[in-house]
Amino acid sequence: MRSMDATTGTGPLHGVDDIDWSGLAPRGGEIPGLLRDIVGGEGAQRGVDDAVAELFDLIRFPAPSYTAAPQVADFLVSIACHPGTPADWRSRPLSLLLELLAPAATTLVPQPRDDSLWRDEVAWAAESDIAKVRDQYRTWLHEVPDEQQFRRMRVRVDTAAREDGTALLQAELGVYDTVLARTADLLTLLDGQDNRRGVDPPAEWACYILAFLPGAADDVYPVLLRHVGKPADLSRPASSAPPGSLAALANAASQPASSGSGDLLSAELFALGMLAPADDPAVTVALAHEMAGGHLYNSFAAAVAMVQIHGPKTPQECFTRIANGRRTSPGYRGLFGDSWPHCGETPPEVLGFLALGRAGGQGVAERVGVLPAALTADGTTRAAVAGSALEMVLGPRVEAEEEADPGADLDDDTLKVLWTLAELSPEAWEESGIGEVVGAWGLPEDREGFCAFAGVDDEEDTAHEAEGTPPAAQGGPAAPQTGQPQPGGLLARLFGGGGR
């Protein structure tokens, strides 16, 4: 493909040498060579996986070279969508594209981002003195009304504090706009068997990316909806023969099988939940069919999608199906891992747990059930989970008492959240800064004091504490372990892979 690009200008890297990469970003001169290695060919200097990993390390957010990410994103889409790119290679550029598009994925759920407010914010930051921008972000951090806004402001404070903070803020929006402009190209990856099969099907990665483009929702969700199959009795043409007659049976046998759950990617249900409006009854009906379709992963993904779409008005059946996921063989980690993406250091079950907050006060018991699995994450991701869990049962941090009343009468869900946090190991507590998180709600910041407040014996479950995993997370069924390589291979370890 490289020779074709050089001679005819029709390849995916057409124009790559017309860009002043060194002027765009530190070490920008390395980018064209890495892009060529991702395309492959006789002159490639490294394998595609190594090239993707090196380019990721170079331009990952908020590294200084992320300022080149918008231009890189455009070429990654071109590589993934080019007909000369082998289908089993397309997931490589798409996996990197997802990391550039959603570098702080915990800020993107449960509520979709408002594009117009985001553009106004970046324009304000670009036009203002950087010191004033930093002060304003720090002020907003202490005034935000909910945990999603808190997570977003934490990222903004960290980004603006960097020497090239304003340029990084602009680059993040630039990546979004670049990918948004390529929506039609990405939609082509949803079609064709080559794109929909394999361990890391390109269609799955395309769904992950499209899901984080709320500005393209009106164009994308109808396409996703067409991929959701109908029940067998509705997917075949009506027969004029009486039901049960030989003619009717013959007519049914001659029709192709339904294109329902057997062919549907659970990632399509994830994207549908992220993008579909609540006022389209066709979406609700389609998801209801999927929930009742008998496919474990798709039924679960459809139930979660219903929560994403309908929020507090979600039917109780959806929460019941989500709760039942805990007792399945794959458990919550396996179920979310099949349909939700692994973005950077944020595993699918964390995004799923945060997204279920879309229901507000509904489905709290079900979210409490997911909490132990979500708390197995590391670092700031675990802290984000802890903050969301405390908000769920104690309300927003800005409304919390300066010091919690140890004699307060706490309900069962609140106690379960406190117990689950108390069961974190001392290492996990320290590494993730859980003390600072619980302190925002007036709870004891030192682990021993918190355990005493929660009524948990610190001497118990030492084996679990040594592993850094809450006992509740280990009490449920574990995902099956086999001697086979886990899906995704190197890409799964680098960026998080599809769970299919």
C-alpha positions as semicolon CSV with decimal commas, in nm:
position;residue;x (nm);y (nm);z (nm)
1;M;0,000;0,000;0,000
2;R;0,291;0,234;0,058
3;S;0,404;0,220;-0,304
4;M;0,048;0,278;-0,422
5;D;0,025;0,580;-0,194
6;A;0,350;0,723;-0,325
7;T;0,273;0,677;-0,693
8;T;-0,100;0,741;-0,723
9;G;-0,196;0,939;-0,414
10;T;-0,484;0,702;-0,346
11;G;-0,351;0,529;-0,036
12;P;-0,447;0,593;0,327
13;L;-0,138;0,807;0,392
14;H;-0,184;1,044;0,101
15;G;-0,059;1,385;0,218
16;V;0,127;1,258;0,523
17;D;0,450;1,423;0,407
18;D;0,278;1,756;0,347
19;I;0,234;1,812;0,722
20;D;0,495;1,984;0,937
21;W;0,492;1,717;1,206
22;S;0,796;1,857;1,387
23;G;0,620;2,191;1,415
24;L;0,305;2,026;1,546
25;A;0,455;1,841;1,839
26;P;0,779;1,741;2,012
27;R;0,922;1,434;1,837
28;G;0,660;1,488;1,570
29;G;0,910;1,391;1,303
30;E;0,878;1,028;1,416
31;I;0,506;1,013;1,342
32;P;0,506;0,957;0,960
33;G;0,737;0,658;0,991
34;L;0,520;0,502;1,260
35;L;0,208;0,554;1,051
36;R;0,379;0,385;0,756
37;D;0,470;0,090;0,977
38;I;0,105;0,060;1,085
39;V;0,007;0,042;0,718
40;G;0,276;-0,221;0,665
41;G;0,450;-0,320;0,346
42;E;0,793;-0,431;0,235
43;G;0,970;-0,125;0,376
44;A;0,817;-0,142;0,724
45;Q;1,073;-0,095;1,001
46;R;0,865;-0,263;1,273
47;G;0,558;-0,481;1,311
48;V;0,213;-0,325;1,325
49;D;0,165;-0,399;1,696
50;D;0,499;-0,244;1,786
51;A;0,426;0,059;1,569
52;V;0,086;0,112;1,733
53;A;0,241;0,081;2,080
54;E;0,521;0,327;2,002
55;L;0,286;0,580;1,847
56;F;0,055;0,547;2,147
57;D;0,342;0,614;2,387
58;L;0,442;0,918;2,181
59;I;0,106;1,095;2,153
60;R;-0,102;0,962;2,441
61;F;-0,294;1,223;2,639
62;P;-0,169;1,440;2,806
63;A;0,182;1,395;2,665
64;P;0,316;1,706;2,488
65;S;0,294;1,535;2,148
66;Y;-0,082;1,485;2,189
67;T;-0,105;1,818;2,007
68;A;-0,051;1,617;1,686
69;A;-0,335;1,378;1,771
70;P;-0,603;1,540;1,548
71;Q;-0,390;1,486;1,235
72;V;-0,293;1,135;1,345
73;A;-0,658;1,051;1,408
74;D;-0,749;1,138;1,050
75;F;-0,485;0,902;0,911
76;L;-0,587;0,625;1,150
77;V;-0,942;0,638;1,016
78;S;-0,808;0,630;0,661
79;I;-0,592;0,325;0,736
80;A;-0,877;0,138;0,906
81;C;-1,127;0,211;0,629
82;H;-0,898;0,165;0,328
83;P;-0,998;-0,138;0,116
84;G;-0,635;-0,245;0,096
85;T;-0,604;-0,283;0,473
86;P;-0,655;-0,649;0,573
87;A;-0,966;-0,689;0,787
88;D;-0,771;-0,848;1,070
89;W;-0,541;-0,542;1,084
90;R;-0,813;-0,278;1,105
91;S;-0,858;-0,313;1,479
92;R;-0,501;-0,187;1,532
93;P;-0,549;0,172;1,412
94;L;-0,899;0,173;1,559
95;S;-0,772;0,076;1,904
96;L;-0,530;0,367;1,901
97;L;-0,799;0,599;1,768
98;L;-1,021;0,512;2,064
99;E;-0,743;0,607;2,306
100;L;-0,700;0,944;2,137
101;L;-1,075;1,011;2,129
102;A;-1,159;0,906;2,486
103;P;-0,843;0,966;2,691
104;A;-1,047;1,023;3,009
105;A;-1,337;0,785;2,957
106;T;-1,472;0,812;3,313
107;T;-1,571;1,171;3,234
108;L;-1,796;1,061;2,947
109;V;-2,055;0,864;3,147
110;P;-2,329;0,857;3,262
111;Q;-2,438;1,180;3,091
112;P;-2,330;1,247;2,730
113;R;-2,102;1,543;2,677
114;D;-2,261;1,867;2,553
115;D;-2,068;1,954;2,238
116;S;-2,165;2,320;2,232
117;L;-2,065;2,380;2,594
118;W;-1,737;2,200;2,533
119;R;-1,658;2,419;2,231
120;D;-1,739;2,733;2,429
121;E;-1,515;2,619;2,714
122;V;-1,217;2,548;2,489
123;A;-1,265;2,879;2,307
124;W;-1,270;3,060;2,643
125;A;-0,952;2,881;2,757
126;A;-0,773;2,965;2,432
127;E;-0,860;3,334;2,457
128;S;-0,784;3,374;2,829
129;D;-0,467;3,412;3,031
130;I;-0,351;3,065;3,132
131;A;-0,316;3,164;3,499
132;K;-0,678;3,276;3,501
133;V;-0,783;2,951;3,332
134;R;-0,604;2,745;3,595
135;D;-0,761;2,940;3,881
136;Q;-1,107;2,908;3,729
137;Y;-1,077;2,532;3,684
138;R;-0,965;2,494;4,046
139;T;-1,267;2,696;4,157
140;W;-1,505;2,489;3,947
141;L;-1,354;2,171;4,089
142;H;-1,488;2,262;4,433
143;E;-1,828;2,375;4,305
144;V;-1,934;2,095;4,070
145;P;-2,273;1,941;4,151
146;D;-2,194;1,576;4,078
147;E;-1,914;1,322;4,049
148;Q;-1,904;1,314;3,670
149;Q;-1,841;1,689;3,664
150;F;-1,584;1,641;3,941
151;R;-1,398;1,382;3,733
152;R;-1,408;1,612;3,434
153;M;-1,276;1,910;3,629
154;R;-0,996;1,701;3,782
155;V;-0,876;1,624;3,431
156;R;-0,911;1,989;3,329
157;V;-0,710;2,107;3,632
158;D;-0,432;1,859;3,555
159;T;-0,428;1,946;3,184
160;A;-0,430;2,322;3,232
161;A;-0,146;2,296;3,484
162;R;0,089;2,175;3,211
163;E;0,310;2,408;3,014
164;D;0,113;2,346;2,695
165;G;-0,221;2,307;2,872
166;T;-0,426;2,523;2,637
167;A;-0,290;2,344;2,330
168;L;-0,381;2,008;2,485
169;L;-0,737;2,124;2,554
170;Q;-0,765;2,235;2,192
171;A;-0,615;1,910;2,065
172;E;-0,867;1,697;2,256
173;L;-1,152;1,884;2,089
174;G;-0,963;1,866;1,760
175;V;-0,952;1,486;1,779
176;Y;-1,326;1,477;1,843
177;D;-1,402;1,704;1,547
178;T;-1,170;1,505;1,321
179;V;-1,335;1,174;1,405
180;L;-1,681;1,330;1,391
181;A;-1,612;1,439;1,033
182;R;-1,525;1,077;0,943
183;T;-1,847;0,927;1,084
184;A;-1,967;0,809;0,744
185;D;-1,638;0,626;0,683
186;L;-1,650;0,456;1,022
187;L;-2,006;0,339;0,960
188;T;-1,884;0,138;0,660
189;L;-1,693;-0,084;0,904
190;L;-2,021;-0,212;1,048
191;D;-2,097;-0,399;0,727
192;G;-1,942;-0,708;0,575
193;Q;-1,860;-1,042;0,733
194;D;-1,487;-0,969;0,734
195;N;-1,551;-0,669;0,959
196;R;-1,784;-0,858;1,193
197;R;-1,597;-1,176;1,271
198;G;-1,277;-1,275;1,445
199;V;-1,139;-1,213;1,792
200;D;-1,117;-0,834;1,748
201;P;-1,369;-0,754;1,473
202;P;-1,329;-0,405;1,326
203;A;-1,703;-0,346;1,358
204;E;-1,672;-0,383;1,735
205;W;-1,400;-0,119;1,755
206;A;-1,596;0,109;1,522
207;C;-1,891;0,085;1,763
208;Y;-1,671;0,181;2,056
209;I;-1,553;0,490;1,870
210;L;-1,893;0,592;1,734
211;A;-2,044;0,562;2,082
212;F;-1,831;0,855;2,198
213;L;-1,954;1,084;1,918
214;P;-2,278;1,232;2,055
215;G;-2,264;1,490;1,779
216;A;-2,322;1,211;1,527
217;A;-2,602;1,041;1,719
218;D;-2,877;1,125;1,469
219;D;-2,677;0,964;1,188
220;V;-2,539;0,667;1,378
221;Y;-2,816;0,525;1,593
222;P;-3,055;0,447;1,302
223;V;-2,776;0,243;1,142
224;L;-2,714;0,058;1,467
225;L;-3,086;-0,005;1,503
226;R;-3,098;-0,175;1,163
227;H;-2,844;-0,427;1,288
228;V;-3,062;-0,525;1,582
229;G;-3,253;-0,834;1,471
230;K;-3,622;-0,907;1,506
231;P;-3,778;-1,216;1,662
232;A;-3,807;-1,506;1,420
233;D;-4,185;-1,469;1,385
234;L;-4,144;-1,106;1,274
235;S;-3,839;-1,147;1,053
236;R;-4,001;-1,371;0,791
237;P;-4,249;-1,263;0,523
238;A;-4,608;-1,343;0,607
239;S;-4,748;-1,657;0,446
240;S;-5,097;-1,683;0,305
241;A;-5,113;-2,048;0,409
242;P;-5,295;-2,133;0,733
243;P;-5,066;-2,154;1,037
244;G;-4,946;-2,506;1,097
245;S;-5,013;-2,621;0,741
246;L;-4,745;-2,795;0,536
247;A;-4,734;-2,497;0,301
248;A;-4,670;-2,258;0,590
249;L;-4,398;-2,481;0,731
250;A;-4,233;-2,510;0,392
251;N;-4,245;-2,133;0,346
252;A;-4,085;-2,078;0,688
253;A;-3,811;-2,328;0,615
254;S;-3,727;-2,159;0,288
255;Q;-3,669;-1,820;0,451
256;P;-3,326;-1,712;0,574
257;A;-3,262;-1,723;0,945
258;S;-3,322;-1,413;1,152
259;S;-3,033;-1,170;1,178
260;G;-3,091;-1,136;1,550
261;S;-2,867;-1,195;1,849
262;G;-2,660;-1,464;1,682
263;D;-2,507;-1,208;1,443
264;L;-2,543;-0,896;1,652
265;L;-2,233;-0,761;1,825
266;S;-2,297;-0,666;2,186
267;A;-2,083;-0,357;2,120
268;E;-2,361;-0,238;1,889
269;L;-2,600;-0,248;2,183
270;F;-2,349;-0,050;2,391
271;A;-2,327;0,216;2,120
272;L;-2,705;0,220;2,078
273;G;-2,742;0,286;2,450
274;M;-2,492;0,571;2,430
275;L;-2,653;0,742;2,130
276;A;-3,022;0,656;2,093
277;P;-3,290;0,900;2,211
278;A;-3,552;0,804;2,468
279;D;-3,840;0,914;2,245
280;D;-3,790;0,659;1,966
281;P;-4,015;0,363;2,051
282;A;-3,846;0,145;1,789
283;V;-3,528;0,148;1,997
284;T;-3,710;0,044;2,314
285;V;-3,893;-0,237;2,135
286;A;-3,575;-0,364;1,971
287;L;-3,388;-0,368;2,303
288;A;-3,679;-0,544;2,472
289;H;-3,660;-0,817;2,208
290;E;-3,287;-0,853;2,269
291;M;-3,338;-0,879;2,645
292;A;-3,578;-1,167;2,589
293;G;-3,374;-1,328;2,313
294;G;-3,191;-1,579;2,531
295;H;-2,840;-1,460;2,439
296;L;-2,661;-1,407;2,772
297;Y;-2,426;-1,128;2,667
298;N;-2,665;-0,943;2,438
299;S;-2,951;-0,967;2,687
300;F;-2,733;-0,806;2,953
301;A;-2,600;-0,541;2,713
302;A;-2,955;-0,455;2,605
303;A;-3,067;-0,413;2,967
304;V;-2,777;-0,176;3,038
305;A;-2,853;0,014;2,716
306;M;-3,211;0,063;2,833
307;V;-3,080;0,223;3,152
308;Q;-2,853;0,450;2,950
309;I;-3,143;0,563;2,735
310;H;-3,431;0,587;2,983
311;G;-3,250;0,674;3,304
312;P;-3,485;0,694;3,605
313;K;-3,777;0,578;3,388
314;T;-3,612;0,245;3,308
315;P;-3,846;-0,054;3,361
316;Q;-3,763;-0,266;3,665
317;E;-3,714;-0,573;3,445
318;C;-3,393;-0,417;3,313
319;F;-3,251;-0,382;3,663
320;T;-3,353;-0,739;3,742
321;R;-3,165;-0,868;3,440
322;I;-2,861;-0,664;3,538
323;A;-2,876;-0,803;3,892
324;N;-2,897;-1,157;3,755
325;G;-2,566;-1,101;3,579
326;R;-2,383;-1,142;3,907
327;R;-2,486;-1,506;3,925
328;T;-2,375;-1,596;3,574
329;S;-2,052;-1,774;3,488
330;P;-1,875;-1,469;3,339
331;G;-1,999;-1,238;3,616
332;Y;-2,007;-0,862;3,580
333;R;-1,649;-0,836;3,456
334;G;-1,716;-1,080;3,173
335;L;-2,055;-0,935;3,081
336;F;-1,940;-0,575;3,065
337;G;-1,615;-0,687;2,903
338;D;-1,808;-0,837;2,613
339;S;-1,990;-0,518;2,517
340;W;-1,807;-0,222;2,671
341;P;-1,460;-0,096;2,573
342;H;-1,143;-0,098;2,779
343;C;-1,026;0,263;2,750
344;G;-0,673;0,314;2,873
345;E;-0,663;0,225;3,242
346;T;-1,043;0,215;3,269
347;P;-1,183;-0,140;3,243
348;P;-1,530;-0,207;3,102
349;E;-1,692;-0,286;3,438
350;V;-1,591;0,057;3,568
351;L;-1,749;0,236;3,273
352;G;-2,056;0,017;3,315
353;F;-2,083;0,093;3,685
354;L;-2,054;0,466;3,622
355;A;-2,300;0,453;3,332
356;L;-2,567;0,287;3,547
357;G;-2,570;0,610;3,745
358;R;-2,785;0,744;3,461
359;A;-3,080;0,595;3,650
360;G;-3,030;0,828;3,945
361;G;-3,205;0,691;4,253
362;Q;-3,335;0,388;4,064
363;G;-3,138;0,065;4,050
364;V;-2,915;0,152;4,347
365;A;-2,916;-0,206;4,475
366;E;-2,804;-0,329;4,135
367;R;-2,517;-0,079;4,122
368;V;-2,413;-0,184;4,471
369;G;-2,390;-0,538;4,333
370;V;-2,156;-0,424;4,055
371;L;-1,939;-0,217;4,292
372;P;-1,697;-0,491;4,407
373;A;-1,607;-0,577;4,047
374;A;-1,556;-0,210;3,962
375;L;-1,331;-0,155;4,263
376;T;-1,076;-0,402;4,129
377;A;-0,951;-0,119;3,906
378;D;-0,633;0,067;3,997
379;G;-0,527;0,418;4,089
380;T;-0,746;0,714;4,006
381;T;-0,995;0,486;3,833
382;R;-1,068;0,309;4,162
383;A;-1,098;0,650;4,327
384;A;-1,356;0,754;4,066
385;V;-1,558;0,441;4,142
386;A;-1,543;0,509;4,515
387;G;-1,659;0,866;4,468
388;S;-1,948;0,761;4,247
389;A;-2,052;0,494;4,497
390;L;-2,053;0,739;4,787
391;E;-2,249;0,993;4,585
392;M;-2,503;0,721;4,508
393;V;-2,584;0,658;4,875
394;L;-2,481;0,981;5,053
395;G;-2,555;1,246;4,792
396;P;-2,321;1,500;4,625
397;R;-1,991;1,579;4,794
398;V;-2,067;1,953;4,789
399;E;-2,366;1,890;5,017
400;A;-2,188;1,656;5,259
401;E;-2,147;1,736;5,627
402;E;-1,801;1,842;5,739
403;E;-1,793;1,540;5,969
404;A;-2,020;1,239;5,933
405;D;-2,227;1,140;6,236
406;P;-2,104;0,799;6,358
407;G;-2,441;0,742;6,522
408;A;-2,642;0,808;6,207
409;D;-2,898;0,548;6,102
410;L;-2,770;0,423;5,765
411;D;-2,975;0,219;5,520
412;D;-2,866;-0,118;5,385
413;D;-2,728;0,012;5,056
414;T;-2,516;0,273;5,233
415;L;-2,379;0,015;5,473
416;K;-2,292;-0,219;5,186
417;V;-2,100;0,057;5,009
418;L;-1,908;0,144;5,325
419;W;-1,832;-0,222;5,396
420;T;-1,708;-0,278;5,041
421;L;-1,476;0,022;5,064
422;A;-1,354;-0,090;5,406
423;E;-1,259;-0,428;5,262
424;L;-1,007;-0,271;5,023
425;S;-0,652;-0,363;5,115
426;P;-0,427;-0,104;5,284
427;E;-0,220;-0,096;4,964
428;A;-0,524;-0,029;4,746
429;W;-0,649;0,233;4,991
430;E;-0,318;0,417;4,978
431;E;-0,246;0,374;4,607
432;S;-0,584;0,510;4,499
433;G;-0,610;0,787;4,756
434;I;-0,935;0,648;4,895
435;G;-0,885;0,842;5,218
436;E;-0,912;1,171;5,032
437;V;-1,226;1,048;4,857
438;V;-1,414;0,936;5,169
439;G;-1,296;1,249;5,351
440;A;-1,495;1,458;5,105
441;W;-1,809;1,313;5,265
442;G;-1,686;1,379;5,618
443;L;-1,584;1,017;5,675
444;P;-1,259;0,918;5,849
445;E;-0,971;0,940;5,602
446;D;-0,744;0,687;5,771
447;R;-0,838;0,331;5,687
448;E;-0,853;0,209;6,047
449;G;-1,084;0,490;6,145
450;F;-1,302;0,428;5,840
451;C;-1,326;0,057;5,919
452;A;-1,431;0,142;6,273
453;F;-1,694;0,384;6,141
454;A;-1,827;0,119;5,903
455;G;-1,823;-0,149;6,172
456;V;-1,578;-0,372;5,986
457;D;-1,320;-0,580;6,172
458;D;-0,987;-0,488;6,017
459;E;-0,843;-0,827;6,113
460;E;-1,085;-1,018;5,887
461;D;-1,030;-1,115;5,527
462;T;-0,654;-1,058;5,537
463;A;-0,605;-1,295;5,248
464;H;-0,831;-1,082;5,032
465;E;-0,663;-0,764;5,149
466;A;-0,325;-0,898;5,045
467;E;-0,464;-0,937;4,695
468;G;-0,623;-0,591;4,695
469;T;-0,961;-0,738;4,600
470;P;-1,280;-0,692;4,802
471;P;-1,415;-1,029;4,922
472;A;-1,752;-0,943;4,771
473;A;-1,588;-0,932;4,430
474;Q;-1,449;-1,278;4,480
475;G;-1,771;-1,421;4,616
476;G;-1,945;-1,411;4,278
477;P;-1,874;-1,648;3,992
478;A;-1,544;-1,578;3,822
479;A;-1,499;-1,554;3,450
480;P;-1,396;-1,887;3,301
481;Q;-1,021;-1,940;3,292
482;T;-0,872;-2,147;3,016
483;G;-0,531;-2,223;2,882
484;Q;-0,614;-2,038;2,561
485;P;-0,477;-1,688;2,493
486;Q;-0,716;-1,417;2,607
487;P;-0,896;-1,219;2,334
488;G;-0,712;-0,919;2,204
489;G;-0,352;-1,040;2,248
490;L;-0,101;-0,759;2,262
491;L;-0,362;-0,496;2,185
492;A;-0,575;-0,607;2,477
493;R;-0,280;-0,568;2,711
494;L;-0,181;-0,233;2,564
495;F;-0,515;-0,064;2,518
496;G;-0,781;-0,302;2,642
497;G;-0,943;-0,536;2,398
498;G;-1,280;-0,653;2,288
499;G;-1,424;-0,914;2,515
500;R;-1,576;-1,126;2,246
